[in-house]
Amino acid sequence: MRKIFPAPSTAPEIGPAGDGDGPPAEAAVARLATLYAYPDPAAGSAPWVRANMVASADGAGSLDARSGGLSGSADRTLFKVLRSLADVIVAGAGTARAERYRPVREGEVWPQLRQGRTPTPPIAVVTRGLSISADDPLLTSAPQGARTIVFTTKAAPPARRAAVARYADLVVTGGDEVSPADLVAALAERGHRRILVEGGPTLLGELVTAGLLDELCLTVSPLLEGGHAGRILAGMPGVKPGRDGDGSRCGLSLGHVLEDQGFLFCRYLNVAG
Ligand SMILES: NC(=O)c1ccc[n+]([C@@H]2O[C@H](COP(=O)([O-])OP(=O)(O)OC[C@H]3O[C@@H](n4cnc5c(N)ncnc54)[C@H](OP(=O)(O)O)[C@@H]3O)[C@@H](O)[C@H]2O)c1
């Protein structure tokens, strides 16, 4: 893996980041952790909301209704680094269902990036109708220190709420849906200020529309999907103007681009700022 933008003043090589080269060297992981460091989460500072998404070169956000086929070994390494750096991982229920989400296991993060925190970050799932089953392993197999957090609404059936609350940290918000602002505020109240959103397109669109996304990490996969797959964002009426945008779309500022075997790893900042 190498850095290609901005033009590096020192050697661009980050080091082996893919399975083909064996496990990534500790030095490569440390360089990635530096490149993707969150702003200092000092007390009182605003939470930082980062999204990590993957798309094909023609913009598809899934292959056969899942994102795994778009990924590659370096992308999986970066995925693991970003999970390791996060206080909490947020996903919409559609993604949790499609991608069969489970609690993060200790082998799925780098312990050297978790010092001073729980060994693994918890998963937070957002669901209007509380579609997740109370005996779903995403809830039942989470470690005590990183119980899954379920955000839902008063529309969710009370019996189901009670069942889910036996295994998960249940947060019931007032409206017809979980407002993105309530979601971020509730996570920050729990001390989760380094927030990693892994999608999906509906939840991400809501966060962007609310002007709450600070950073988008986008992997561009070197393949063409060519079908009718959705994109990485969906349903964004009334998007707020970006900092440098034309008032009708979100402006993005390109932080850096890394490359590995044709995959591009783009870090955009100040999304809908
Ligand atoms: N390319 C990528 O990087 C990437 C990443 C993630 C997912 N994906 C793909 O995206 C597809 C899923 O898309 P999606 O748009 O359905 O995913 P999603 O945003 O994860 O899920 C949508 C669901 O999340 C819940 N939800 C979202 N916003 C809510 C809110 N404000 N309040 C309450 N509940 C809310 C609802 O769940 P309930 O129905 O339970 O009420 C809603 O049906 C899959 O094919 C997946 O593979 C791709």
The ligand as an SDF file (V2000), in Angstrom:
LIG
                    3D

 48 52  0  0  0  0  0  0  0  0999 V2000
  -20.8840   -0.2840    0.1180 N   0  0  0  0  0  0  0  0  0  0  0  0
  -20.8320   -0.2250    1.4310 C   0  0  0  0  0  0  0  0  0  0  0  0
  -19.8270    0.2130    2.0000 O   0  0  0  0  0  0  0  0  0  0  0  0
  -22.0220   -0.6790    2.2330 C   0  0  0  0  0  0  0  0  0  0  0  0
  -22.0350   -0.4730    3.6200 C   0  0  0  0  0  0  0  0  0  0  0  0
  -23.1370   -0.8950    4.3440 C   0  0  0  0  0  0  0  0  0  0  0  0
  -24.1950   -1.5190    3.6900 C   0  0  0  0  0  0  0  0  0  0  0  0
  -24.1350   -1.7070    2.3590 N   0  0  0  0  0  0  0  0  0  0  0  0
  -25.2480   -2.3820    1.6590 C   0  0  0  0  0  0  0  0  0  0  0  0
  -26.4010   -1.5870    1.7880 O   0  0  0  0  0  0  0  0  0  0  0  0
  -27.5580   -2.4320    1.7490 C   0  0  0  0  0  0  0  0  0  0  0  0
  -28.4940   -2.0570    2.8900 C   0  0  0  0  0  0  0  0  0  0  0  0
  -28.9550   -0.7460    2.6440 O   0  0  0  0  0  0  0  0  0  0  0  0
  -29.9330    0.0300    3.6170 P   0  0  0  0  0  0  0  0  0  0  0  0
  -30.0660    1.4170    3.1180 O   0  0  0  0  0  0  0  0  0  0  0  0
  -31.1640   -0.7750    3.8570 O   0  0  0  0  0  0  0  0  0  0  0  0
  -29.0910   -0.0240    4.9580 O   0  0  0  0  0  0  0  0  0  0  0  0
  -29.2190    0.6810    6.3680 P   0  0  0  0  0  0  0  0  0  0  0  0
  -29.1720    2.1530    6.2750 O   0  0  0  0  0  0  0  0  0  0  0  0
  -28.1590    0.0230    7.1740 O   0  0  0  0  0  0  0  0  0  0  0  0
  -30.5940    0.1710    6.9520 O   0  0  0  0  0  0  0  0  0  0  0  0
  -31.8180    0.7950    6.7830 C   0  0  0  0  0  0  0  0  0  0  0  0
  -32.6470    0.3970    7.9940 C   0  0  0  0  0  0  0  0  0  0  0  0
  -32.0140    0.9530    9.1630 O   0  0  0  0  0  0  0  0  0  0  0  0
  -33.0110    1.4290   10.0560 C   0  0  0  0  0  0  0  0  0  0  0  0
  -32.9240    2.8780   10.0830 N   0  0  0  0  0  0  0  0  0  0  0  0
  -32.2160    3.6980    9.2630 C   0  0  0  0  0  0  0  0  0  0  0  0
  -32.3510    4.9740    9.6460 N   0  0  0  0  0  0  0  0  0  0  0  0
  -33.1510    4.9650   10.7490 C   0  0  0  0  0  0  0  0  0  0  0  0
  -33.6370    5.9650   11.6090 C   0  0  0  0  0  0  0  0  0  0  0  0
  -33.3440    7.2690   11.4370 N   0  0  0  0  0  0  0  0  0  0  0  0
  -34.4320    5.6000   12.6470 N   0  0  0  0  0  0  0  0  0  0  0  0
  -34.7220    4.3050   12.8510 C   0  0  0  0  0  0  0  0  0  0  0  0
  -34.2880    3.3060   12.0610 N   0  0  0  0  0  0  0  0  0  0  0  0
  -33.4940    3.6290   11.0200 C   0  0  0  0  0  0  0  0  0  0  0  0
  -34.3330    0.9170    9.5270 C   0  0  0  0  0  0  0  0  0  0  0  0
  -34.4280   -0.3990   10.0610 O   0  0  0  0  0  0  0  0  0  0  0  0
  -35.7750   -1.1820   10.3980 P   0  0  0  0  0  0  0  0  0  0  0  0
  -36.2450   -1.6870    9.0630 O   0  0  0  0  0  0  0  0  0  0  0  0
  -35.3450   -2.2940   11.2930 O   0  0  0  0  0  0  0  0  0  0  0  0
  -36.7320   -0.2490   11.0480 O   0  0  0  0  0  0  0  0  0  0  0  0
  -34.0710    0.8930    8.0370 C   0  0  0  0  0  0  0  0  0  0  0  0
  -34.9310    0.0090    7.3380 O   0  0  0  0  0  0  0  0  0  0  0  0
  -27.0500   -3.8610    1.8150 C   0  0  0  0  0  0  0  0  0  0  0  0
  -27.0940   -4.4020    0.5200 O   0  0  0  0  0  0  0  0  0  0  0  0
  -25.6130   -3.7130    2.2710 C   0  0  0  0  0  0  0  0  0  0  0  0
  -24.7880   -4.7410    1.7820 O   0  0  0  0  0  0  0  0  0  0  0  0
  -23.0780   -1.2900    1.6060 C   0  0  0  0  0  0  0  0  0  0  0  0
  1  2  1  0
  2  3  2  0
  2  4  1  0
  4  5  1  0
  4 48  2  0
  5  6  2  0
  6  7  1  0
  7  8  2  0
  8  9  1  0
  8 48  1  0
  9 10  1  0
  9 46  1  0
 10 11  1  0
 11 12  1  0
 11 44  1  0
 12 13  1  0
 13 14  1  0
 14 15  2  0
 14 16  1  0
 14 17  1  0
 17 18  1  0
 18 19  2  0
 18 20  1  0
 18 21  1  0
 21 22  1  0
 22 23  1  0
 23 24  1  0
 23 42  1  0
 24 25  1  0
 25 26  1  0
 25 36  1  0
 26 27  1  0
 26 35  1  0
 27 28  2  0
 28 29  1  0
 29 30  1  0
 29 35  2  0
 30 31  1  0
 30 32  2  0
 32 33  1  0
 33 34  2  0
 34 35  1  0
 36 37  1  0
 36 42  1  0
 37 38  1  0
 38 39  2  0
 38 40  1  0
 38 41  1  0
 42 43  1  0
 44 45  1  0
 44 46  1  0
 46 47  1  0
M  CHG  2   8   1  16  -1
M  END
$$$$
